[in-house]
């Protein structure tokens, strides 16, 4: 058996780096968290090549002396663990800083060239140390204002196995941007700037209100389409902003969760958000939220993961119930602007035993008057009742027109249209029962199959816009769509880059000529974010086509003529997979004659 021996210090640091520094965004996260823990009020981040070439973080925090700067580059040296917590008990669960392990700087320095410059606020001059992949290559005085500046270059240059598994420059930049955005939301009292390749992409001022900071970073529309969260239960406190159910996204990349002001990605919290919106969102849509949970440090373990992105709660059921209750209470206050819960009165009608509900007020007055007048049904004014029903009866909630079909209902599997309910559901009579069709879900599938058929050729038909439309997105989303522009053009969607954070749409597929162009492009960006890297080109196009079909379909709430309804039914009969929409929901259901008879107690 080989002898047991200690590993070299350089190898130990590289092993630690594998846990803490897996990509440029992870190194950036550690540096920015150090700046926050140092009491900085402004933090400037500069990136080159998406963070692959260089990362620089400068702050105006407390700074370090020359001796402290040397100690900061040693393993397990930290200023974030107070003397009172280092005793025999080691109560590290009471630490309130963003980090305390003291591994970030030496780990980064072991796999990159790191330049550390710092000056304590009370010191006369600063000090500079340069470490190249674990070896100290220079140190001396530095001209720097009070605070600290750390520059990381050539990350993983001597670790080719790690560097070759990094993603593209755009993908790594998007991850770095996400890190800065999350930390900026967590600390509204701190000002942040982010520059990429010399161009400023983010700037927020210190001392902003939480809601204003969140809306500025996440989406400007959230200020009008969100509700403030403010709830407490015992030692738990929840604040933040929750988007209305109608303000949703195609992927969950706009859910920002924080525990004790620490950005986390926790399954329990994500599940609580999904549970709170369960009855108000479609299965393929995701809420937009920024939630800040505060609880005693003893009730949460933040040291589960080396990068501290995961947490573990002492009482997870309490936390989940608190979040769901607080979110639902806040959303109930804005229920008139969002989706409504299922009507219990409507569901109560479908019972096994027959019931006799009381007549509505208008109908009750009609019955009362009918018994009080002579059998000739003449009103008190002497006018016959026929033609005067509108004076006492409520307007109908559904409508029907005379069907103009020349063939009988038996000639068609989905029957002949007889009317429309709530401007959403088509009622058709088939030979063996009653067919109810969800017009939006059905047409969504039909549009998808049309787009697929059109895309099978060289180029799909497109409709040029009279005035090109500008759609604003964040920079990573614009990058993803720009990269997919040739494939989108083949589908009939012609667009081009219009600055760092905008796209110019010049044409849309002919089948989507009346769609909301801005919403369409935003949802396509979400699809590419969720599936663009992992799926093949054909699969990515399928997701994009499904998004386009949703925007080009007949919406619920649109009145259709009988001819339009029948045309929809006939096309459904000719279209494959028309029994379900693009999201797996049924497009039509049938009540057989026997089912209808049982509803009325005939069987």
TORMI-109837 format. One record per residue (C-alpha): residue in three letters; residue number from 1; x, y, z. Coordinates in steps of 0.1 Angstrom, whole numbers, plus 5000, padded with zeros to 4 digits. Example, Ala and Ser with C-alpha at 12.3 -4.5 7.8 and 13.67 -1.06 7.14 Angstrom:
BEGIN
 code pos east north   up
  ALA   1 5123  4955 5078
  SER   2 5137  4989 5071
% end
This chain:
BEGIN
 code pos east north   up
  UNK   1 5000  5000 5000
  UNK   2 5014  5034 4991
  UNK   3 5026  5056 5020
  UNK   4 5003  5083 5033
  UNK   5 5018  5118 5028
  UNK   6 5008  5154 5029
  UNK   7 4999  5171 4996
  UNK   8 5019  5200 4984
  UNK   9 5004  5234 4993
  UNK  10 5000  5244 4956
  UNK  11 4980  5212 4949
  UNK  12 4959  5217 4980
  UNK  13 4950  5252 4968
  UNK  14 4941  5239 4933
  UNK  15 4918  5213 4949
  UNK  16 4901  5240 4969
  UNK  17 4898  5261 4937
  UNK  18 4879  5233 4921
  UNK  19 4853  5236 4948
  UNK  20 4851  5274 4949
  UNK  21 4862  5286 4915
  UNK  22 4845  5266 4888
  UNK  23 4841  5294 4863
  UNK  24 4848  5332 4860
  UNK  25 4814  5340 4875
  UNK  26 4823  5320 4907
  UNK  27 4855  5339 4911
  UNK  28 4837  5372 4905
  UNK  29 4811  5362 4932
  UNK  30 4838  5357 4958
  UNK  31 4855  5390 4951
  UNK  32 4823  5410 4952
  UNK  33 4812  5394 4984
  UNK  34 4845  5402 4999
  UNK  35 4840  5438 4989
  UNK  36 4805  5439 5005
  UNK  37 4818  5423 5037
  UNK  38 4845  5450 5038
  UNK  39 4818  5477 5042
  UNK  40 4821  5491 5007
  UNK  41 4795  5517 4996
  UNK  42 4805  5516 4959
  UNK  43 4818  5486 4940
  UNK  44 4831  5488 4904
  UNK  45 4834  5456 4883
  UNK  46 4853  5454 4851
  UNK  47 4854  5424 4828
  UNK  48 4873  5415 4797
  UNK  49 4864  5387 4774
  UNK  50 4834  5376 4795
  UNK  51 4857  5373 4825
  UNK  52 4879  5347 4807
  UNK  53 4906  5373 4800
  UNK  54 4903  5395 4831
  UNK  55 4882  5403 4861
  UNK  56 4887  5434 4882
  UNK  57 4868  5444 4914
  UNK  58 4875  5477 4931
  UNK  59 4857  5489 4963
  UNK  60 4860  5517 4988
  UNK  61 4858  5494 5018
  UNK  62 4880  5493 5049
  UNK  63 4910  5481 5030
  UNK  64 4940  5462 5043
  UNK  65 4975  5469 5056
  UNK  66 5006  5452 5040
  UNK  67 5006  5424 5066
  UNK  68 4969  5418 5062
  UNK  69 4972  5417 5025
  UNK  70 4999  5390 5028
  UNK  71 4977  5370 5053
  UNK  72 4946  5373 5031
  UNK  73 4964  5352 5004
  UNK  74 4970  5323 5029
  UNK  75 4945  5295 5032
  UNK  76 4919  5296 5061
  UNK  77 4928  5331 5070
  UNK  78 4898  5354 5074
  UNK  79 4885  5385 5091
  UNK  80 4849  5374 5089
  UNK  81 4848  5350 5119
  UNK  82 4848  5371 5151
  UNK  83 4870  5360 5180
  UNK  84 4838  5352 5200
  UNK  85 4829  5325 5175
  UNK  86 4863  5308 5172
  UNK  87 4862  5291 5207
  UNK  88 4858  5255 5214
  UNK  89 4822  5255 5205
  UNK  90 4829  5270 5170
  UNK  91 4794  5285 5165
  UNK  92 4799  5291 5128
  UNK  93 4762  5290 5122
  UNK  94 4760  5325 5138
  UNK  95 4782  5341 5111
  UNK  96 4763  5369 5093
  UNK  97 4788  5378 5066
  UNK  98 4786  5364 5031
  UNK  99 4817  5343 5035
  UNK 100 4842  5332 5062
  UNK 101 4861  5302 5051
  UNK 102 4891  5322 5039
  UNK 103 4897  5301 5008
  UNK 104 4886  5324 4979
  UNK 105 4917  5345 4974
  UNK 106 4943  5318 4977
  UNK 107 4922  5294 4956
  UNK 108 4918  5320 4928
  UNK 109 4955  5329 4930
  UNK 110 4964  5292 4925
  UNK 111 4947  5290 4891
  UNK 112 4953  5325 4878
  UNK 113 4974  5356 4879
  UNK 114 4961  5376 4908
  UNK 115 4970  5412 4916
  UNK 116 4959  5425 4950
  UNK 117 4962  5462 4958
  UNK 118 4948  5476 4990
  UNK 119 4951  5505 5014
  UNK 120 4935  5508 5048
  UNK 121 4914  5539 5052
  UNK 122 4937  5552 5080
  UNK 123 4970  5542 5063
  UNK 124 4992  5566 5044
  UNK 125 5000  5543 5014
  UNK 126 4988  5511 4999
  UNK 127 5004  5478 4992
  UNK 128 5005  5455 4962
  UNK 129 5011  5418 4959
  UNK 130 5011  5397 4927
  UNK 131 5007  5359 4927
  UNK 132 5009  5339 4895
  UNK 133 4993  5305 4898
  UNK 134 5003  5301 4934
  UNK 135 5038  5317 4932
  UNK 136 5045  5352 4946
  UNK 137 5062  5371 4919
  UNK 138 5062  5407 4932
  UNK 139 5051  5431 4960
  UNK 140 5056  5467 4969
  UNK 141 5039  5500 4976
  UNK 142 5009  5510 4955
  UNK 143 4992  5543 4948
  UNK 144 4955  5535 4955
  UNK 145 4927  5553 4973
  UNK 146 4913  5538 5004
  UNK 147 4899  5504 4997
  UNK 148 4909  5473 4977
  UNK 149 4914  5464 4940
  UNK 150 4917  5428 4929
  UNK 151 4925  5419 4893
  UNK 152 4924  5383 4881
  UNK 153 4939  5374 4847
  UNK 154 4946  5342 4827
  UNK 155 4921  5322 4847
  UNK 156 4929  5284 4843
  UNK 157 4957  5292 4819
  UNK 158 4978  5264 4836
  UNK 159 4948  5241 4840
  UNK 160 4938  5233 4804
  UNK 161 4915  5204 4815
  UNK 162 4893  5230 4833
  UNK 163 4896  5258 4808
  UNK 164 4884  5236 4778
  UNK 165 4852  5229 4796
  UNK 166 4843  5266 4800
  UNK 167 4815  5278 4779
  UNK 168 4816  5306 4752
  UNK 169 4826  5341 4760
  UNK 170 4790  5353 4758
  UNK 171 4778  5325 4781
  UNK 172 4804  5333 4807
  UNK 173 4796  5370 4805
  UNK 174 4759  5363 4810
  UNK 175 4768  5343 4842
  UNK 176 4789  5371 4855
  UNK 177 4762  5396 4848
  UNK 178 4737  5374 4867
  UNK 179 4760  5373 4897
  UNK 180 4764  5411 4899
  UNK 181 4726  5417 4894
  UNK 182 4717  5393 4923
  UNK 183 4743  5409 4947
  UNK 184 4732  5444 4936
  UNK 185 4696  5435 4945
  UNK 186 4706  5420 4978
  UNK 187 4724  5453 4988
  UNK 188 4704  5484 4978
  UNK 189 4726  5505 5001
  UNK 190 4756  5498 4979
  UNK 191 4762  5513 4945
  UNK 192 4774  5490 4917
  UNK 193 4789  5495 4882
  UNK 194 4797  5468 4857
  UNK 195 4818  5473 4826
  UNK 196 4824  5447 4799
  UNK 197 4852  5453 4774
  UNK 198 4852  5490 4782
  UNK 199 4814  5495 4779
  UNK 200 4792  5501 4810
  UNK 201 4763  5477 4811
  UNK 202 4750  5483 4847
  UNK 203 4750  5512 4870
  UNK 204 4729  5516 4902
  UNK 205 4733  5543 4928
  UNK 206 4737  5535 4965
  UNK 207 4708  5541 4989
  UNK 208 4680  5531 4966
  UNK 209 4647  5517 4979
  UNK 210 4644  5479 4976
  UNK 211 4615  5480 4951
  UNK 212 4631  5506 4929
  UNK 213 4664  5487 4929
  UNK 214 4646  5454 4919
  UNK 215 4626  5470 4892
  UNK 216 4657  5487 4878
  UNK 217 4676  5455 4876
  UNK 218 4649  5429 4868
  UNK 219 4624  5447 4846
  UNK 220 4610  5482 4845
  UNK 221 4575  5469 4841
  UNK 222 4577  5452 4875
  UNK 223 4571  5486 4891
  UNK 224 4536  5487 4877
  UNK 225 4530  5450 4873
  UNK 226 4542  5438 4907
  UNK 227 4529  5438 4943
  UNK 228 4550  5446 4974
  UNK 229 4556  5418 4999
  UNK 230 4558  5426 5036
  UNK 231 4550  5398 5060
  UNK 232 4562  5385 5094
  UNK 233 4555  5353 5113
  UNK 234 4574  5350 5146
  UNK 235 4611  5353 5138
  UNK 236 4605  5350 5100
  UNK 237 4603  5381 5078
  UNK 238 4596  5383 5041
  UNK 239 4600  5414 5019
  UNK 240 4604  5420 4982
  UNK 241 4583  5422 4950
  UNK 242 4562  5396 4933
  UNK 243 4550  5400 4898
  UNK 244 4513  5397 4890
  UNK 245 4504  5363 4875
  UNK 246 4497  5379 4842
  UNK 247 4533  5393 4842
  UNK 248 4552  5360 4838
  UNK 249 4580  5345 4818
  UNK 250 4587  5313 4798
  UNK 251 4616  5303 4820
  UNK 252 4623  5307 4857
  UNK 253 4654  5329 4852
  UNK 254 4636  5359 4867
  UNK 255 4631  5344 4902
  UNK 256 4656  5359 4926
  UNK 257 4656  5344 4961
  UNK 258 4677  5357 4991
  UNK 259 4681  5343 5026
  UNK 260 4695  5367 5051
  UNK 261 4706  5389 5022
  UNK 262 4725  5361 5006
  UNK 263 4716  5350 4970
  UNK 264 4706  5314 4969
  UNK 265 4691  5288 4945
  UNK 266 4671  5266 4969
  UNK 267 4646  5240 4957
  UNK 268 4624  5245 4987
  UNK 269 4620  5282 4980
  UNK 270 4615  5276 4943
  UNK 271 4588  5250 4951
  UNK 272 4571  5275 4975
  UNK 273 4569  5301 4947
  UNK 274 4554  5276 4923
  UNK 275 4529  5265 4950
  UNK 276 4518  5301 4957
  UNK 277 4511  5307 4919
  UNK 278 4498  5272 4913
  UNK 279 4462  5282 4905
  UNK 280 4471  5313 4887
  UNK 281 4498  5303 4862
  UNK 282 4499  5279 4833
  UNK 283 4522  5249 4838
  UNK 284 4547  5263 4813
  UNK 285 4549  5298 4827
  UNK 286 4569  5311 4856
  UNK 287 4564  5339 4881
  UNK 288 4587  5369 4883
  UNK 289 4597  5375 4919
  UNK 290 4625  5389 4941
  UNK 291 4620  5377 4976
  UNK 292 4641  5384 5007
  UNK 293 4637  5360 5036
  UNK 294 4652  5369 5070
  UNK 295 4654  5345 5099
  UNK 296 4677  5339 5128
  UNK 297 4711  5325 5117
  UNK 298 4706  5295 5140
  UNK 299 4676  5284 5119
  UNK 300 4695  5281 5086
  UNK 301 4727  5264 5076
  UNK 302 4744  5284 5048
  UNK 303 4775  5262 5048
  UNK 304 4759  5233 5029
  UNK 305 4778  5241 4996
  UNK 306 4813  5255 4992
  UNK 307 4799  5283 4970
  UNK 308 4771  5289 4996
  UNK 309 4744  5289 4969
  UNK 310 4724  5263 4988
  UNK 311 4709  5264 5023
  UNK 312 4692  5241 5047
  UNK 313 4664  5251 5070
  UNK 314 4659  5237 5105
  UNK 315 4621  5238 5099
  UNK 316 4615  5236 5062
  UNK 317 4577  5231 5065
  UNK 318 4574  5263 5085
  UNK 319 4594  5283 5059
  UNK 320 4575  5268 5029
  UNK 321 4541  5275 5045
  UNK 322 4551  5310 5055
  UNK 323 4563  5319 5019
  UNK 324 4532  5304 5003
  UNK 325 4508  5322 5027
  UNK 326 4526  5356 5024
  UNK 327 4527  5354 4986
  UNK 328 4490  5344 4982
  UNK 329 4479  5371 5007
  UNK 330 4497  5398 4987
  UNK 331 4484  5385 4953
  UNK 332 4448  5383 4967
  UNK 333 4449  5420 4971
  UNK 334 4455  5424 4933
  UNK 335 4432  5396 4923
  UNK 336 4411  5419 4901
  UNK 337 4441  5425 4879
  UNK 338 4451  5388 4876
  UNK 339 4437  5354 4871
  UNK 340 4408  5344 4893
  UNK 341 4404  5312 4914
  UNK 342 4379  5286 4901
  UNK 343 4344  5295 4909
  UNK 344 4331  5272 4937
  UNK 345 4295  5279 4927
  UNK 346 4301  5268 4891
  UNK 347 4318  5236 4902
  UNK 348 4290  5228 4927
  UNK 349 4265  5225 4898
  UNK 350 4281  5191 4888
  UNK 351 4267  5169 4915
  UNK 352 4255  5133 4915
  UNK 353 4221  5141 4930
  UNK 354 4198  5166 4913
  UNK 355 4195  5200 4929
  UNK 356 4170  5228 4926
  UNK 357 4188  5261 4929
  UNK 358 4166  5292 4936
  UNK 359 4158  5312 4905
  UNK 360 4178  5343 4898
  UNK 361 4161  5376 4909
  UNK 362 4151  5386 4873
  UNK 363 4135  5352 4866
  UNK 364 4119  5351 4900
  UNK 365 4102  5384 4893
  UNK 366 4090  5371 4860
  UNK 367 4074  5341 4877
  UNK 368 4058  5362 4903
  UNK 369 4043  5385 4877
  UNK 370 4032  5356 4856
  UNK 371 4011  5343 4885
  UNK 372 3996  5377 4892
  UNK 373 3984  5385 4856
  UNK 374 3956  5370 4836
  UNK 375 3964  5339 4815
  UNK 376 3966  5360 4784
  UNK 377 4001  5370 4796
  UNK 378 3995  5408 4792
  UNK 379 4016  5432 4812
  UNK 380 4001  5459 4833
  UNK 381 4005  5483 4804
  UNK 382 3986  5460 4782
  UNK 383 4016  5451 4760
  UNK 384 4020  5414 4752
  UNK 385 4051  5397 4769
  UNK 386 4066  5384 4736
  UNK 387 4094  5407 4726
  UNK 388 4096  5424 4760
  UNK 389 4118  5398 4778
  UNK 390 4148  5420 4778
  UNK 391 4132  5443 4803
  UNK 392 4132  5416 4830
  UNK 393 4157  5390 4819
  UNK 394 4195  5392 4823
  UNK 395 4214  5392 4790
  UNK 396 4226  5358 4779
  UNK 397 4262  5347 4787
  UNK 398 4265  5327 4755
  UNK 399 4254  5331 4720
  UNK 400 4244  5309 4690
  UNK 401 4238  5315 4653
  UNK 402 4220  5294 4628
  UNK 403 4244  5268 4615
  UNK 404 4249  5270 4577
  UNK 405 4264  5235 4573
  UNK 406 4249  5216 4543
  UNK 407 4259  5182 4558
  UNK 408 4247  5166 4589
  UNK 409 4266  5165 4622
  UNK 410 4272  5128 4616
  UNK 411 4294  5136 4587
  UNK 412 4321  5151 4609
  UNK 413 4340  5136 4638
  UNK 414 4340  5169 4657
  UNK 415 4304  5178 4647
  UNK 416 4288  5210 4636
  UNK 417 4292  5243 4655
  UNK 418 4261  5254 4674
  UNK 419 4274  5283 4694
  UNK 420 4301  5299 4716
  UNK 421 4303  5302 4754
  UNK 422 4322  5330 4771
  UNK 423 4338  5338 4738
  UNK 424 4363  5310 4746
  UNK 425 4346  5276 4741
  UNK 426 4330  5264 4709
  UNK 427 4300  5242 4714
  UNK 428 4295  5216 4686
  UNK 429 4269  5189 4680
  UNK 430 4284  5155 4670
  UNK 431 4265  5123 4661
  UNK 432 4274  5107 4694
  UNK 433 4274  5137 4718
  UNK 434 4283  5173 4726
  UNK 435 4319  5185 4718
  UNK 436 4334  5215 4737
  UNK 437 4365  5230 4721
  UNK 438 4390  5254 4736
  UNK 439 4395  5278 4707
  UNK 440 4428  5291 4718
  UNK 441 4444  5258 4726
  UNK 442 4431  5243 4694
  UNK 443 4442  5271 4671
  UNK 444 4476  5271 4688
  UNK 445 4482  5236 4676
  UNK 446 4470  5244 4641
  UNK 447 4493  5274 4638
  UNK 448 4522  5253 4650
  UNK 449 4516  5227 4624
  UNK 450 4513  5254 4597
  UNK 451 4546  5269 4608
  UNK 452 4563  5235 4607
  UNK 453 4550  5229 4572
  UNK 454 4561  5263 4560
  UNK 455 4595  5258 4577
  UNK 456 4600  5225 4558
  UNK 457 4607  5246 4527
  UNK 458 4637  5268 4522
  UNK 459 4621  5300 4536
  UNK 460 4588  5306 4553
  UNK 461 4565  5333 4541
  UNK 462 4569  5365 4560
  UNK 463 4550  5398 4565
  UNK 464 4571  5429 4564
  UNK 465 4563  5455 4591
  UNK 466 4553  5490 4579
  UNK 467 4574  5504 4607
  UNK 468 4601  5482 4621
  UNK 469 4595  5476 4658
  UNK 470 4623  5480 4685
  UNK 471 4622  5454 4713
  UNK 472 4643  5460 4744
  UNK 473 4659  5431 4762
  UNK 474 4689  5426 4784
  UNK 475 4722  5421 4766
  UNK 476 4726  5383 4770
  UNK 477 4691  5378 4756
  UNK 478 4700  5400 4726
  UNK 479 4731  5380 4721
  UNK 480 4712  5347 4721
  UNK 481 4687  5359 4695
  UNK 482 4714  5375 4674
  UNK 483 4732  5342 4672
  UNK 484 4700  5325 4661
  UNK 485 4690  5352 4636
  UNK 486 4697  5331 4605
  UNK 487 4674  5303 4617
  UNK 488 4647  5328 4627
  UNK 489 4649  5344 4593
  UNK 490 4643  5311 4577
  UNK 491 4611  5309 4598
  UNK 492 4600  5343 4586
  UNK 493 4611  5364 4616
  UNK 494 4636  5390 4603
  UNK 495 4654  5410 4629
  UNK 496 4688  5426 4636
  UNK 497 4708  5440 4665
  UNK 498 4699  5476 4674
  UNK 499 4724  5486 4701
  UNK 500 4736  5465 4731
  UNK 501 4702  5460 4746
  UNK 502 4677  5462 4717
  UNK 503 4666  5444 4686
  UNK 504 4650  5458 4654
  UNK 505 4622  5435 4640
  UNK 506 4616  5441 4603
  UNK 507 4593  5412 4594
  UNK 508 4573  5384 4611
  UNK 509 4559  5351 4598
  UNK 510 4528  5356 4577
  UNK 511 4508  5334 4601
  UNK 512 4517  5358 4630
  UNK 513 4511  5391 4613
  UNK 514 4487  5402 4640
  UNK 515 4507  5390 4670
  UNK 516 4524  5411 4697
  UNK 517 4559  5414 4683
  UNK 518 4575  5425 4715
  UNK 519 4560  5397 4735
  UNK 520 4569  5372 4708
  UNK 521 4606  5381 4708
  UNK 522 4608  5381 4746
  UNK 523 4594  5346 4748
  UNK 524 4617  5334 4720
  UNK 525 4646  5348 4741
  UNK 526 4633  5328 4771
  UNK 527 4631  5296 4750
  UNK 528 4667  5301 4738
  UNK 529 4679  5307 4773
  UNK 530 4662  5275 4786
  UNK 531 4671  5252 4757
  UNK 532 4696  5269 4734
  UNK 533 4728  5254 4748
  UNK 534 4716  5219 4756
  UNK 535 4695  5210 4725
  UNK 536 4703  5204 4689
  UNK 537 4693  5229 4663
  UNK 538 4661  5210 4653
  UNK 539 4649  5208 4689
  UNK 540 4656  5244 4695
  UNK 541 4636  5254 4664
  UNK 542 4607  5232 4677
  UNK 543 4606  5253 4709
  UNK 544 4608  5285 4690
  UNK 545 4579  5274 4667
  UNK 546 4558  5265 4697
  UNK 547 4563  5300 4711
  UNK 548 4554  5316 4678
  UNK 549 4523  5294 4675
  UNK 550 4511  5306 4709
  UNK 551 4513  5342 4699
  UNK 552 4496  5336 4665
  UNK 553 4466  5317 4677
  UNK 554 4431  5329 4683
  UNK 555 4429  5342 4718
  UNK 556 4402  5334 4744
  UNK 557 4377  5363 4745
  UNK 558 4374  5367 4707
  UNK 559 4339  5362 4693
  UNK 560 4338  5339 4663
  UNK 561 4311  5335 4637
  UNK 562 4296  5300 4630
  UNK 563 4315  5299 4597
  UNK 564 4348  5306 4616
  UNK 565 4340  5280 4642
  UNK 566 4332  5253 4616
  UNK 567 4363  5261 4597
  UNK 568 4384  5256 4629
  UNK 569 4367  5223 4635
  UNK 570 4373  5211 4600
  UNK 571 4410  5220 4601
  UNK 572 4414  5203 4635
  UNK 573 4400  5171 4618
  UNK 574 4427  5174 4591
  UNK 575 4456  5183 4614
  UNK 576 4477  5157 4632
  UNK 577 4481  5159 4670
  UNK 578 4452  5184 4671
  UNK 579 4438  5167 4702
  UNK 580 4463  5185 4724
  UNK 581 4479  5220 4724
  UNK 582 4516  5227 4724
  UNK 583 4517  5225 4762
  UNK 584 4500  5192 4766
  UNK 585 4466  5205 4775
  UNK 586 4435  5190 4757
  UNK 587 4420  5210 4729
  UNK 588 4385  5195 4731
  UNK 589 4364  5172 4753
  UNK 590 4332  5153 4744
  UNK 591 4301  5146 4765
  UNK 592 4285  5115 4751
  UNK 593 4247  5113 4750
  UNK 594 4248  5089 4779
  UNK 595 4269  5113 4800
  UNK 596 4244  5141 4794
  UNK 597 4215  5119 4803
  UNK 598 4232  5110 4836
  UNK 599 4237  5147 4844
  UNK 600 4200  5153 4842
  UNK 601 4191  5121 4861
  UNK 602 4177  5103 4830
  UNK 603 4199  5073 4838
% end
